[in-house]
Amino acid sequence: MKSRISFFVHDLANNPVGRTIALANALKPLYDIEILGFLISGDQVYHPYRNLFNYKTIRCGTGLRNVFAAMKPLCSMASGDVIYACKPLITSFLPSIAAAGFPKRRPLFLDVDDDHWGNPVASEMLRDPFGGLREIDGWLYTRALHPFTYFVDGATVVSTELQKRYGGILIRHGPDENEFDPSRPEFADPILCRRELRLPENRRLLLFAGTPRAHKGLSTLIEALHRPECKNWDLVLVAPPTHPDVVEALQRLRNRCHSLGFIPYSEMPRLLAAVDAVPVLQRDVTFARSQVPAKLLDAMSMAKPIVASRVGDLDEILGAGKRGWVVKPDSEVELAVALAEIEVGPKQAAGRGSKAREWFLAEASASTIRQRIAPLIAGKM
């Protein structure tokens, strides 16, 4: 009989569950998996990952009182032999500590994929002294919980920036290499994939997947698409269709923008097979420097040409341009030049895509994640 891991996730109604899904998928051949968490921003598990695992949820408001009121019933649902906190937040790490028991009765692990440490601005604190108390995923509670990170049985982190603070093992959260495999017959014909997704067959297609946020560079991408070098490129959006940035993209690009809304994560390999390139345009801000976007690793798994900004670990992951294109943050000019090179040099683009796939298999695939995390867990059971 397999041992069970209970993952605790911050807000299962939103995209924080994405990295957890990658870790859980990698470990499910060895362990039974359950995923627990509050539903804070909605009534259901985040659409792309719905129905993939056994989820145990409790609807919860955003206030601290709501979190504490819902914490005990959430912890009582954890049946795992191992507790795994996803993010060092009061909504995930604190319930994990309680579920593990203090002193610990069950092994407790921590995964960190975002920088919630923050640097509060003095002017903002003067204007709103209690602002940090209202943000349950903000810097104040994250720092208050930080001493408990020294008592976990092991930590995993996504980037070298986060490793400086939390230590632990560096884990890049790529998908299952057998599901995301460009050599599979159903992905061999991009035109057929486009027809199935109702995408144009005679245009170059770029993919932006995920909820648009200020640090993700969608505005830079739109500006680049207005340049003459990119006249043959269209944008495919997999994002909330009513999000203001999605509405703006549709208005500005008109028939060159194709919004698919949310799609199941199982359809992502087909979509990647259908597009010609994937931009990952992180802005050079503190929060982004600690991230490794899942869409980068998904694209690498499918050997797609990638254009990423030179922020955090992205330059290293793309081999300083050997496994993709690396451009200056916020530069629509450099982005447009890179897309023009991809368009006129398909052999070069395919070569860099193949090297990206090779790196993914060695550093970010499900089997690699399993090989690196399993001994950590087994050593504490």
Secondary structure, DSSP 8 states (H G I E B T S, - for coil): ---EEEEEES-TTSTTHHHHHHHHHHHTTTSEEEEEEEE-SSSSS-GGGTTSSEEEEEE--SSHHHHHHHHHHHHHT---SEEEEESSSTTTHHHHHHHHTTTTSS-EEEEE-S-------HHHHHH-TTHHHH-TTSHHHHHHHGGGGGGSSEEEESSHHHHHHH-SEE------TTTS-TTSGGGS-HHHHHHHHT--SSSEEEEEES---GGG-HHHHHHHHTSGGGTTEEEEEES-TTSHHHHHHHHHHGGGEEE-----GGGHHHHHHH-SBEEE---SSHHHHT---HHHHHHHHTT--EEEES-TTHHHHTGGGTSSEEE-TT-HHHHHHHHHHHHH-HHHHHHHHHHHHHHHHHHTSHHHHHHHHHHHHHTT-
